Amino acid sequence: MGFGNGFKHEDSSEMLEVGNYTAKIVKAEIKSGSYGDYIQAEVEVKDHPNCNPHIFLLNDRPEQGYGSMTTEQAQKMWDRNMTLFFANFGIPEGDFEPAHWIGKVGEITVQQQRKNTQYNEIVPYKTKPRNTVKKAAETSAPAESKSEEVPDNFIF
């Protein structure tokens, strides 16, 4: 056997379970991609120093609808989500300068991605994680026992 033969990568990062966590924004910057400008923010999660996921993306306000959403619906959802984000991290509403966000602390929710459920994603405010488990046929259970599905919030 030669030097290093048989090496196997060991990932020392902790995969965060679905749930709510306290996090501090440690890095944030505006970037451009195929869907336009977005802000990429990196967080430190309290009591989980080496965790995944630890980055979330905030896309720019949509100029048109997507999927079955009209432009007005998409913009209203984006405005609501940004209002929640600003309030959660104590950032003045409308402050889209990422450098001002560094050091801000808030609650995040880690939930399964909608389309790729083996991976988790961050929702940058506290909410009920979406239920991605396929439901069996609805029974005559009371309406209040049905789980509320959380829409894709920031990654369009």
Stockholm file with secondary structure:
# STOCKHOLM 1.0

chainA/1-156         MGFGNGFKHEDSSEMLEVGNYTAKIVKAEIKSGSYGDYIQAEVEVKDHPNCNPHIFLLNDRPEQGYGSMTTEQAQKMWDRNMTLFFANFGIPEGDFEPAHWIGKVGEITVQQQRKNTQYNEIVPYKTKPRNTVKKAAETSAPAESKSEEVPDNFIF
#=GR chainA/1-156 SS CCTTTTCCCCCCCEECCSEEEEEEEEEEEEEEETTEEEEEEEEEETTBTTEECCEEEEECCCSSCCTTCCHHHHHHHHHHHHHHHHHHHTCCTTCCCGGGGTTCEEEEEEEECSSCTTSEEEESSCCCCCCCSCCCSCCSCCGGGSCCCCCCCSCC
#=GC SS_cons         CCTTTTCCCCCCCEECCSEEEEEEEEEEEEEEETTEEEEEEEEEETTBTTEECCEEEEECCCSSCCTTCCHHHHHHHHHHHHHHHHHHHTCCTTCCCGGGGTTCEEEEEEEECSSCTTSEEEESSCCCCCCCSCCCSCCSCCGGGSCCCCCCCSCC
//
